[in-house]
Amino acid sequence: MKETIKKTKFYIGLALLAQSVMFVVFFFALWRKKRSLAGTFLAIGAAGGLSGAFLVYRNAKEMEREQKILSAMDAFCEDGEDFVFDDNWVDLRDKEDAEEVTEEPETGETATEEDA
């Protein structure tokens, strides 16, 4: 749900910017004819333009921040091959220790190499 809201904010910002451009065009059309609604269209266009620009700018900053995090994770993964990334971060050295536990076929019990 949160990811959907992030994507929606960007599209709402673009829609507000497009709407504000049309309101400014209406302002100039009505201003030439000396209509009283011209100021209203300019005010709504300015408010919509500012809010739309803010939403687009904020989305761009969030994307930039996420990109920095992803690039840091990529650099971390390239440097150290000691980790397996899945649901849990497992150190491969712990995995090698776990492989030392062997299973005896006749009893089905587990034993360490020290017991064998």
VENQUIVEN-V254788 format. One record per residue. N is the residue number from 1. BURIAL is 1 if it has 24 or more other C-alpha atoms within 12 Angstrom, else 0. Layout:
# VENQUIVEN-V254788
N:BURIAL
N:BURIAL
This chain:
# VENQUIVEN-V254788
1:0
2:0
3:0
4:0
5:0
6:0
7:0
8:0
9:1
10:1
11:0
12:0
13:1
14:1
15:0
16:1
17:1
18:0
19:1
20:1
21:1
22:0
23:1
24:1
25:0
26:1
27:1
28:0
29:0
30:0
31:0
32:0
33:0
34:0
35:0
36:0
37:0
38:0
39:0
40:0
41:1
42:1
43:0
44:1
45:1
46:1
47:0
48:1
49:1
50:0
51:1
52:1
53:1
54:0
55:1
56:1
57:0
58:0
59:1
60:0
61:0
62:0
63:0
64:0
65:0
66:0
67:0
68:0
69:0
70:0
71:0
72:0
73:0
74:0
75:0
76:0
77:0
78:0
79:0
80:0
81:0
82:0
83:0
84:0
85:0
86:0
87:0
88:0
89:0
90:0
91:0
92:0
93:0
94:0
95:0
96:0
97:0
98:0
99:0
100:0
101:0
102:0
103:0
104:0
105:0
106:0
107:0
108:0
109:0
110:0
111:0
112:0
113:0
114:0
115:0
116:0
